[in-house]
Every structure is written in structure tokens, then in C-alpha cells.
Amino acid sequence: MSAETVTDTRELIIESAFDCFRRQGLNKTTVVDIARAADVSRSTVYEYFRDKEEIVEACAEHASQQFYREMARAMGKGESLEDKLVHAAVFVTRARRFVEPEKYFDAAEVSLLLTKNAAVLLRECGEFLAPYLAAAKLTGEVRKDLNVVSAGEWFARMLFSLFSTPSATLDIEDDDVVAEFVRSFAVRGFANDRRAR
């Protein structure tokens, strides 16, 4: 079996699992359902995945990689770190509105998945943001003593909050409101005190 065939079959199983989760929900979907949807035998599914939990993890990883590719594209529209982080925040709030994870999982399942994997998700997001923050240290956009890991985690926590938590005071459905919210607090907190300049 060629590497391409392995990759293709694995991707087919993942795509079929997403389709099953969308139609039946996470809890009701079985490995047999996924095998039928992929038009492969159950034993073929088990050649690639130990169990359903491993399939769910692979689906989450696949979705995460796609999410970060798209967020990197959105951030690429910005020149400065501030612009890039504003684009990231707007992207995340739009994703919440348009991706609608409820198509795949019900609200309780989404909450459980985010909570169960919160530490891993925060680490991944912080690692994604680290190169942007490190580059901003080199250009002087942020203070030289900024702890990139801590700043990345702080902003990752902001993104998770924007994605998952409605606001009592902000209209986070409005891209301009989200942009101004981030501009007002995020990067200015990473920069040198402007009054001291």
C-alpha cells in the first residue's frame, strides 16, 4: 500500500466521520456508521484508528489545522502586530457565527470538548501566535522584555473567550467593535509605556 493510498484512506475516514457527526451527532455515531459512510470495512477503519475516540481526536486535529491555516491567511492581511491580532480576533468571532459547530455536535458536546482539551488547545494557539510576537519584539512593536509564551497564552485565552462567550457589553457580532476592543487593550498592553517615551 503506497503512502498516498494510506493518506487518502485516512482522510476519507476522517471526512466520513465528520459527515456522520453532522447527521447523527457525536454520541450516536458508531465506527460501523463511519465505515459505511466511507464505503470501507470496519477492519479497514481499525487499521488506521484504534477506536472511535481516536477518530474524534483525528477529526479535531484536522479541523484545528484548517482553522489555523485560515487564521494565518486572515492575519496575513495585517502589516503590524496590532493589525494581525485584530484580524485574528475578527476571524475567530466570524468563525463562531459561520462555522456553527452545532452542525457537528450539540452545544453540550462542544462545551465538553473545549473544556476537556482546553490545556492542549491553549498551548497550540499560543505556539501558533509565538512567531508573530517574537517578530514584533525584533521590530520594536512590543517591549523587549515581553514574555512571548505568556503573551501568547494571554491572547489565546482572549480568542477562546471571543469564540465561546457572549458579551453583556459588546456587540461581538460587529467586526468593528471587536477590532476596536482588541486595539484598545491587546497590543497596547504588550508595548512600552507610551508616556515614558
C-alpha positions as semicolon CSV with decimal commas, in nm:
position;residue;x (nm);y (nm);z (nm)
1;M;0,000;0,000;0,000
2;S;0,150;0,334;-0,104
3;A;0,184;0,632;0,132
4;E;-0,063;0,819;-0,089
5;T;-0,322;0,541;-0,050
6;V;-0,274;0,541;0,327
7;T;-0,321;0,919;0,341
8;D;-0,621;0,909;0,107
9;T;-0,795;0,633;0,303
10;R;-0,725;0,801;0,636
11;E;-0,860;1,135;0,501
12;L;-1,167;0,956;0,363
13;I;-1,241;0,806;0,705
14;I;-1,200;1,146;0,873
15;E;-1,428;1,319;0,620
16;S;-1,685;1,040;0,657
17;A;-1,671;1,073;1,036
18;F;-1,741;1,447;1,007
19;D;-2,037;1,366;0,782
20;C;-2,173;1,115;1,035
21;F;-2,125;1,356;1,326
22;R;-2,312;1,624;1,130
23;R;-2,605;1,391;1,057
24;Q;-2,626;1,182;1,373
25;G;-2,430;1,367;1,640
26;L;-2,110;1,260;1,808
27;N;-2,260;1,026;2,067
28;K;-2,489;0,833;1,830
29;T;-2,225;0,776;1,561
30;T;-2,055;0,436;1,569
31;V;-1,744;0,303;1,398
32;V;-1,977;0,092;1,181
33;D;-2,157;0,411;1,069
34;I;-1,825;0,572;0,978
35;A;-1,710;0,262;0,788
36;R;-2,036;0,254;0,591
37;A;-2,013;0,624;0,508
38;A;-1,653;0,578;0,390
39;D;-1,751;0,263;0,197
40;V;-1,477;0,061;0,368
41;S;-1,489;-0,234;0,606
42;R;-1,484;-0,187;0,980
43;S;-1,148;-0,369;0,989
44;T;-1,009;-0,107;0,748
45;V;-1,114;0,169;0,988
46;Y;-0,932;-0,017;1,268
47;E;-0,616;-0,034;1,056
48;Y;-0,598;0,346;1,087
49;F;-0,767;0,416;1,420
50;R;-0,771;0,224;1,748
51;D;-1,126;0,329;1,838
52;K;-1,389;0,598;1,792
53;E;-1,214;0,830;2,039
54;E;-0,904;0,825;1,820
55;I;-1,119;0,912;1,517
56;V;-1,268;1,208;1,708
57;E;-0,916;1,323;1,802
58;A;-0,808;1,298;1,436
59;C;-1,114;1,499;1,330
60;A;-1,032;1,764;1,590
61;E;-0,670;1,779;1,471
62;H;-0,782;1,805;1,107
63;A;-1,025;2,087;1,193
64;S;-0,759;2,261;1,403
65;Q;-0,503;2,258;1,121
66;Q;-0,758;2,400;0,877
67;F;-0,862;2,665;1,133
68;Y;-0,502;2,783;1,184
69;R;-0,432;2,790;0,809
70;E;-0,733;3,014;0,760
71;M;-0,648;3,233;1,060
72;A;-0,290;3,274;0,929
73;R;-0,436;3,392;0,597
74;A;-0,656;3,642;0,781
75;M;-0,362;3,767;0,989
76;G;-0,152;3,799;0,671
77;K;-0,372;4,094;0,572
78;G;-0,224;4,298;0,857
79;E;0,104;4,491;0,845
80;S;0,168;4,545;1,217
81;L;0,127;4,304;1,508
82;E;-0,173;4,508;1,619
83;D;-0,336;4,466;1,277
84;K;-0,257;4,095;1,272
85;L;-0,410;4,035;1,616
86;V;-0,716;4,242;1,523
87;H;-0,760;4,025;1,212
88;A;-0,722;3,711;1,429
89;A;-0,992;3,829;1,670
90;V;-1,233;3,922;1,391
91;F;-1,166;3,587;1,222
92;V;-1,246;3,400;1,544
93;T;-1,572;3,586;1,607
94;R;-1,676;3,527;1,246
95;A;-1,587;3,159;1,280
96;R;-1,819;3,133;1,577
97;R;-2,101;3,281;1,372
98;F;-2,041;3,095;1,046
99;V;-1,873;2,765;1,128
100;E;-2,153;2,676;1,370
101;P;-2,003;2,373;1,543
102;E;-2,357;2,275;1,642
103;K;-2,385;2,129;1,291
104;Y;-2,143;1,860;1,407
105;F;-2,201;1,846;1,782
106;D;-2,467;1,978;2,012
107;A;-2,382;2,272;2,240
108;A;-2,311;2,047;2,541
109;E;-2,069;1,833;2,336
110;V;-1,887;2,144;2,208
111;S;-1,853;2,275;2,564
112;L;-1,725;1,937;2,685
113;L;-1,471;1,907;2,402
114;L;-1,339;2,261;2,461
115;T;-1,315;2,205;2,837
116;K;-1,164;1,855;2,816
117;N;-0,898;1,969;2,569
118;A;-0,856;2,326;2,695
119;A;-0,492;2,295;2,801
120;V;-0,388;2,141;2,468
121;L;-0,590;2,394;2,268
122;L;-0,440;2,687;2,460
123;R;-0,088;2,551;2,409
124;E;-0,146;2,504;2,035
125;C;-0,287;2,855;1,996
126;G;-0,001;3,006;2,199
127;E;0,252;2,822;1,981
128;F;0,075;2,950;1,670
129;L;0,094;3,310;1,797
130;A;0,455;3,291;1,924
131;P;0,631;3,371;1,591
132;Y;0,415;3,683;1,544
133;L;0,500;3,805;1,893
134;A;0,870;3,721;1,859
135;A;0,888;3,911;1,529
136;A;0,720;4,212;1,693
137;K;0,995;4,214;1,960
138;L;1,254;4,239;1,683
139;T;1,075;4,531;1,515
140;G;1,018;4,713;1,846
141;E;0,639;4,693;1,825
142;V;0,633;4,535;2,170
143;R;0,866;4,575;2,465
144;K;1,194;4,384;2,453
145;D;1,127;4,203;2,781
146;L;0,786;4,070;2,669
147;N;0,750;3,703;2,762
148;V;0,635;3,558;2,429
149;V;0,495;3,238;2,583
150;S;0,289;3,423;2,845
151;A;0,170;3,689;2,599
152;G;0,073;3,415;2,352
153;E;-0,127;3,234;2,618
154;W;-0,296;3,556;2,727
155;F;-0,407;3,638;2,374
156;A;-0,506;3,275;2,309
157;R;-0,731;3,300;2,614
158;M;-0,883;3,617;2,468
159;L;-0,951;3,439;2,137
160;F;-1,113;3,144;2,315
161;S;-1,332;3,382;2,512
162;L;-1,434;3,569;2,197
163;F;-1,522;3,237;2,036
164;S;-1,715;3,082;2,321
165;T;-1,855;3,355;2,548
166;P;-2,122;3,611;2,460
167;S;-2,065;3,966;2,585
168;A;-2,300;4,164;2,806
169;T;-2,145;4,495;2,694
170;L;-2,002;4,446;2,344
171;D;-2,170;4,357;2,017
172;I;-1,922;4,089;1,913
173;E;-2,128;4,029;1,603
174;D;-1,988;4,362;1,479
175;D;-1,637;4,329;1,331
176;D;-1,557;4,697;1,401
177;V;-1,646;4,659;1,770
178;V;-1,425;4,350;1,801
179;A;-1,140;4,528;1,619
180;E;-1,156;4,834;1,847
181;F;-1,178;4,613;2,158
182;V;-0,854;4,436;2,061
183;R;-0,679;4,758;1,952
184;S;-0,767;4,925;2,283
185;F;-0,623;4,659;2,509
186;A;-0,424;4,378;2,350
187;V;-0,114;4,513;2,177
188;R;-0,104;4,831;2,384
189;G;-0,057;4,607;2,685
190;F;0,241;4,440;2,515
191;A;0,411;4,766;2,415
192;N;0,629;5,006;2,611
193;D;0,452;5,271;2,816
194;R;0,398;5,544;2,556
195;R;0,407;5,815;2,823
196;A;0,766;5,715;2,907
197;R;0,886;5,777;2,550
